Amino acid sequence: MLVKFLNRISQRYASQWLVLLFDLCVIIVTFFFAHLIRFNFQFNFDFDLFLRQIPYVFSVATISLLAVGSYKGVVRFTGFKDILNVIIGANILATILVCTTFLCRKFYGTNTIFNISGAIIYIHLLLNILFLIGAKLFIKSLYNYITQDARKTSNVLIFGAGSSGMLTYDAILNDAKNGFRVVGFIDDDERKVGKKINLLKVNKIDAIDKAFIKKYDVEDVIISIQNIEPTRLLQITGNLFSLGLKVKIVPPVQSWIDGDLNIGQIKEVKIEDLLGREPIHIKNPDLEDQYDNKVILITGAAGSIGSEISRKASLYNYKKLILIDNAESALYDIQQEFRQLGLSNIEAIVADVRNKTRIDQIFDQYKPKIVFHAAAYKHVPLMENNPFEAVTVNIGGTRNVADTAVKHSVDKFVLISTDKAVNPTNVMGATKRIAELYVTCLKGKGHTRFITTRFGNVLGSNGSVIPLFKKQIENGGPLTVTHKDITRYFMTIPEACQLVLEAAAMGNGGEIFVFDMGEPIKIFNLATNMIILSGLRYPEDIDIKITGLRPGEKIYEELLADGENTKKTYHEKIMIAKSRQINLDETVSKINKLTSINSLSQPLEIVSIIKALIPEYISNNSTYEVLDTKK
């Protein structure tokens, strides 16, 4: 009953006129105390004059508080700006009293209710500031205390005793429903360690141990440091997770709502936060002009990359957005997502890039000016066992869409490629490399400018290790890693798609854009970090099993092929790969031969033709290694 009563009270707000009346009563009380202090707590002042001055002070105080609007604030959320308003209001009141006293003494003498001792006015000013602010903070603290007792709260430490940490502390303090109670700070700065902030001690991270956690009943740590190095973040989270603590992180200040931190923005630390590099941010106002009033077509629009490109493209002033995919359920989902957002001029079309007639019909109907080709088969082991499907989609599908783009005078065609196309060791990577070669051969064949973007693994994309590891952790493990030394380049889906849009805008045709993704990450380390992020321990709670390399898999990925180097662009994270020269006519002839094979062809026959096209394609841990021996 008590909890229900307190919850009901917590949802009600005092009338602003009641708050105004309360403040005015405080001002009258402090006016009396100002007289007492002035006369050394003796009733030696003219009490009758004091009573006659009360209506006058009450009226001036009303004008002052109405002027600053201090009564409009919600008392339980009193913050710095509210306190500043009170100070300004109190000073306006004192200023009016001083001015009227001066004028009265000059023109009417001292025998008037408008004549108030200067000492009393200034004592009254100080008392007003003290009592008005004190009363609001007391009510706020009392409210927080009562409502905290009415709900389950968790004790938290804030990592970072700087300005960001203070803002986080204030945000927690001002949101009575957040369920947090701050019990201390942590900081690396030796100058702050041992000191107190709002009566809470600043601790060194080394001091946070099992005994400390038990003493203060700590459950969570909120990391509130702007521009923290990812390697340091990884080190901190590792230490805290090993103590059984939950770790949350405050987002970058640029993502705060209207410049203010909202408790809802404080999230659990995610694996993206531990990439070991700074997130890639691009702000290019020219992008708006590139996509303004354009019909944009995206193949593979229901996939991880295609759907995110669709979302980012929808932020621009497009003319029409055409989403193509042959996965009807996933395409329906992205269509419904856009409809719920109220976005119009978006067409979701079920179609297969292998059907050239259907693709031509779509281009003829909607006349797109920018095409993002993300449709592809990408799973290495599956394509190793199904080379015909890899050829028909990754090569044949790309050829169909690219040729159709030329036919319909599309402005730009952007091919989404992969780092697995570089010195490929598997069928999937080799077919993507051939797709790159084909669009390179189309340079100058028409109005269309062909651009290729090449990046590594995308965190959280369909089939990536992150969803797999999450599922394995939910099932109690073990996590499966193919090799202890295997490394991969990683980026988040938003990063990848933002870079794609940027490269598309800057491309003039014929370029292969390569993205700087920092240092490659060991998959084994990624697995251990995910176990820790789940609040578990390796190997006590969840083990990691080494399963051996899969067919076509290589230990280290590369961003540049043999004979390639890069040149810089205006953005430090985007480079252009300078590819070796190829015989265009011969390459196109071989690609046409490869795409003309039928489903009855033997896998060895298909792969042999692929290898003839891509000399650097050397199979690894695959049945096709026999073809390399013959070569």
NUFI-670357 format. One record per residue (C-alpha): residue in one letter; x, z, y. Coordinates in steps of 0.2 Angstrom, whole numbers, plus 5000, padded with zeros to 4 digits. Layout:
N
aXZY...
This chain:
631
m500050005000l501450055012v502349885009k500749785012f500449885028l502249855034n502149675030r500549655039i501249745054s502849635054q501749485055r500949535071y501649515089a501349625104s500449545119q501649495132w500549585145l500749745135v502649715135l502549695154l501549855156f502849945145d504249885155l503449935172c503050105165v504950125161i505350065178i504250205186v504950335175t506750285179f506250295198f505850475195f507450505186a508450415200h507750545212l508150695201i509950625199r510150595217f509650775221n510650855207f509150885196q508350985209f506550955216n507250955234f506550775238d504850735246f503750725231d502250665241l503250525248f503850485230l502050475224r501550355238q503050245234i502650215216p501250085220y502549995231v503949995217f502649955204s502149795214v503949745217a504449775199t502949665194i503549525205s505349535198l504849535180l503649395182a504949295191v506249305176g504949305162s505749445153y504049505146k503849345137g505249375124v504749445106v505549615107r506049615088f507149465091t507949525107g509549435110f510949405123k509849295134d508449425134i509649555139l510249445153n508549415159v508249605160i509849625170i509349485182g507549555184a508249735188n509449665201i508049565209l507049725210a508449815218t508849675230i507049675237l507049865239v508749855248c508149715260t506449805264t507249965267f508449885279l507049795288c506049945289r507350055296k507749925309f505949895315y504950045310g506150185308t506350295293n504550375291t503850245280i503550215261f504650065262n506150175266i507050215250s508850295250g510150165245a510850295233i509250305224i509050115223y510750095215i510450235203h508750165199l509549995196l510850065183l509450165174n508350015173i509649915165l510050055153f508350105148l507449935148i508849855137g508950015127a507150025123k507049845117l508549865106f507850025099i506249945095k507149795087s508249915077l506750015071y505749865066n507249795056y507449965048i505649985043t505449805037q507049815027d506449965018a504849865014r505749725005k507249694994t508849675004s510649624998n512249695006v513349555013l515049535020i515449405033f517049315031g517649275048a517749405063g517849275076s516449195087s515649105072g515649265063m514749355077l513449215079t513149235060y512949425062d511749395077a510749265067i510549395052l510149535064n508849435073d507949365057a507149525050k506549425035n508149355029g508449495016f510249525021r511149685028v512849665035v514049805029g515649735035f516849585040i518349505031d519649415041d521449345038d522049395055e523049545054r522649585072k520849615068v521049705051g520649885053k519649865069k517749885070i516449765077n514749835080l515349985070l515749885055k517549875049v518549715048n519349715031k520749605023i520249505008d521549594997a520549755000i518949674993d519049734975k517849814962a517949984969f517549914987i516049814980k515349964971k515550074986y514649964998d513449884984v514049714990e513149564982d513549414994v514949355005i514449225019i515949125025s515849095043i517449005048q517348835057n518548695052i519148805037e520448705026p519648655010t521148725000r520948895008l519048885005l519348854987q520648994986i519349114995t517949064984g518949084968n519449264973l517649314977f516849234962s518049314951l517349484958g515549424953l515049394971k513949254977v514649154991k513749065004i514448955019v513948925037p513748745041p514848655054v514248705072q513748525076s512348535063w511548695070i509848665076d509848645095g511548735095d510848895087l511248945069n509648965058i509749085043g508948945033q510548835036i511648955027k511848885009e512748924993v514448844992k514348674984i515648584974e515748454989d516448594999l517948604988l518548424988g520248474995r520048375010e519048365026p517348285025i517348105032h516348095048i516047925057k515147915074n515047735080p513647685092d513947505089l513147525072e511447525080d511747355087q512347285071y510747335062d509547325076n507947215073k508747145056v507947115039i509047215027l508947185009i509747304996t509947274978g510047414966a509047514979a508447644966g510147694961s511247844968i512147724980g510847604984s509547734988e510747825000i511147665009s509247635010r509047805018k510447785030a509847605035s508147675038l508847775052y509147615062n507947505072y507747385057k506447245057k506147265038l506947345023i506847265007l507247374991i507547284975d507847364958n507247334940a507047524937e505247534942s505047724940a506647764951l506047624964y504347704965d505147874969i506147804983q504647704990q503547864990e504947964998f504947835013r503047835013q503048025015l504148015030g502947895038l504147745038s503447575039n504047395036i504847445019e504547335004a504947394986i505147254974v505347254955a506547114951d508147084941v509647004949r509946904934n508446804938k509046684951t507346604954r506546764958i507946814969d507846644978q505946674980i506246844988f507546785000d506446635005q504946755008y505846895018k507346795025p508546945026k510046945037i511047085030v511247105011f511947265002h512247214984a512347384974a511547324958a512747344944y513047424927k514347554929h514547664913v516247634906p515947674887l514247584887m514947424895e516447434883n515247414869n514047284878p515247164887f513847024887e512747144898a514147184909v514547004912t512746954915v512347094928n514047134936i514646954937g513046844935g511946954945t513246954959r513446764959n511546744959v511346854975a512846784983d512446604981t510646634987a511346725002v512346565006k510846455004h509746565015s511146585029v511246775027d512346845041k513246975030f513447005012v514147175007l514747194989i514847374983s516347384971t517347524963d519147584961k518947544942a519147364947v520947394952n522147354937p520647374926t520747454908n518947424903v517647294903m516647374917g518047374929a518647204925t516847134928k516747214945r518447144949i517846964944a516347004956e517547034970l518446874966y516846774966v516346834983t518146804990c517946624984l516346594994k517246635010g517046485022k515746405011g514346435023h513646545037t513746705027r515246825029f515646915013i516347095013t516847204999t516947394999r517947484986f517847674983g518047804969n516847924960v515347984969l514948164968g513148194961s512848004957n511947964941g513047974926s514448064936v515348224929i514448344941p512648324934l513448324916f514448484919k512848564927k511848524911q513248584900i513348754910e511448774908n511648754890g513048884889g514448764887p515748704883l516148584897t516848424890v518448344898t519248194890h521048234895k521848384903d522748274916i521448154920t521148134939r519848044949y519548004968f517948084974m516848074989t515048124992i513648004992p513248015011e515147995014a515247835003c513647755011q514147795029l515847705025v514947565017l513847535033e515347555044a516347425034a514947305034a514847315053m516647295056g516947155043n517246975048g517146905031g518346905016e518947085018i519047215004f518847385012v519747525004f519247705009d520547845010m519747984999g521248105000e522148164985p521448134968i520648284959k520948344942i519348334932f519948494922n520048584939l518348524944a517648594928t518448764931n517848764949m516048724943i516048864931i516648984945l515348914957s513948954944g514549134944l515349134927r517149154921y518249024912p518549044897e517649214894d515949144898i516048954897d517448864889i518148684892k518348564877i519648424878t518748274868g520048134871l519947974881r518447864879p518647684876g519247594891e519647754901k521247784910i522047944916y522347894934e521347784945e522047674958l521447604975l522547454976a522947314963d524647244959g525147134973e523947224986n524447325001t523347375016k523247355034k522447485046t520747475055y520147565070h519547715058e520947805049k519847825034i519547635032m520847515027i520847335022a521647275006k522747125008s522447034991r523646914983q523246724984i522146644971n521646464966l519846464972d519246314962e520046364946t519346544948v517546484951s517746364936k518246504925i516846624932n515546484929k516146464911l516146654908t514346674915s513746524904i514046614888n512546664877s512046834869l512646774852s514446764858q515646884850p516247034861l518046984857e517746804863i516846864879v518246994883s519646864880i518846754894i518846904905k520646934902a521146754906l520346774923i521046954926p522946954920e523147134925y521647184914i522547284900s521347374888n521647564885n521047654870s519947514866t519647384851y520047244864e521847304864v522147174850l521947034863d523347114874t524447114859k524146924856k524446894875
